[in-house]
Amino acid sequence: MISKDQLKQILGKEAERFYELIQHSSDEFSRLLDHFEAQGDKTENSISAYDNPSWAYKQAHINGARRVYKTLRSALLKDSNTNG
């Protein structure tokens, strides 16, 4: 999880407020990330995804989004279960 000092470097004087917000809303934030990840999984698992000649680029985009969700989860949530 990101430390308060790291947040201060990034956010400046708003760091404390943001840190408290995440601490008090971690369940909601986790559910929000779960929702976005599930939306990506639905798109990825559709056979129609291969109808696009640029399907490999689309897959790379989906993988990049998934990585962002994992990074956010591990940086902002205490009990994140990310393995990659």
C-alpha positions in Angstrom: 0.0 0.0 0.0 1.2 3.5 -0.8 2.5 5.4 2.2 1.3 8.9 3.4 4.7 10.3 2.5 4.5 8.9 -1.1 1.0 10.4 -1.4 2.3 13.8 -0.2 5.0 13.7 -2.9 2.3 13.1 -5.5 -0.7 15.1 -4.2 0.8 17.7 -2.0 -1.5 19.2 0.6 -4.4 17.1 -0.5 -2.7 13.9 0.4 -4.0 13.6 3.9 -7.6 14.0 2.8 -7.2 11.5 0.0 -5.6 9.0 2.3 -8.4 9.2 4.8 -11.0 8.9 2.0 -9.4 5.7 0.7 -9.1 4.3 4.2 -12.8 4.9 4.9 -14.0 3.8 1.5 -11.8 0.8 0.7 -14.7 -1.7 0.4 -16.5 0.6 -2.1 -13.3 1.3 -4.0 -12.6 -2.4 -4.2 -16.1 -3.1 -5.5 -15.6 -0.4 -8.1 -12.4 -1.9 -9.3 -14.1 -5.4 -9.4 -16.8 -3.9 -11.6 -14.4 -2.4 -14.1 -12.3 -5.6 -14.2 -15.5 -7.7 -14.9 -16.4 -5.4 -17.8 -13.0 -6.0 -19.3 -13.4 -9.8 -18.8 -16.8 -9.8 -20.6 -15.3 -8.0 -23.6 -12.3 -10.3 -23.7 -14.3 -13.5 -23.5 -16.6 -12.6 -26.3 -15.9 -14.6 -29.6 -16.8 -11.4 -31.5 -13.6 -9.9 -30.2 -11.8 -11.8 -33.0 -13.9 -10.3 -35.7 -11.8 -7.1 -35.6 -8.6 -7.3 -37.7 -6.8 -5.4 -35.0 -7.9 -7.9 -32.2 -4.3 -8.2 -30.9 -4.2 -4.5 -30.3 -7.6 -4.7 -28.6 -6.2 -7.5 -26.4 -3.2 -5.5 -25.5 -5.5 -2.6 -24.5 -7.5 -4.9 -22.3 -4.4 -6.3 -20.7 -3.1 -2.8 -20.0 -6.4 -1.8 -18.4 -6.2 -5.0 -16.2 -2.7 -4.0 -15.1 -3.9 -0.5 -14.1 -6.6 -2.0 -11.9 -4.1 -4.3 -10.2 -1.7 -1.5 -9.7 -4.5 0.7 -8.2 -5.7 -2.1 -6.0 -2.2 -2.9 -4.6 -1.3 0.8 -4.1 -4.5 2.0 -2.5 -6.0 -1.0 -0.6 -4.4 -2.6 2.4 -5.6 -6.2 1.9 -5.1 -6.5 -1.8 -4.7 -10.0 -3.2 -2.9 -9.3 -6.4 -0.3 -11.7 -7.8 1.0 -9.9 -10.8 
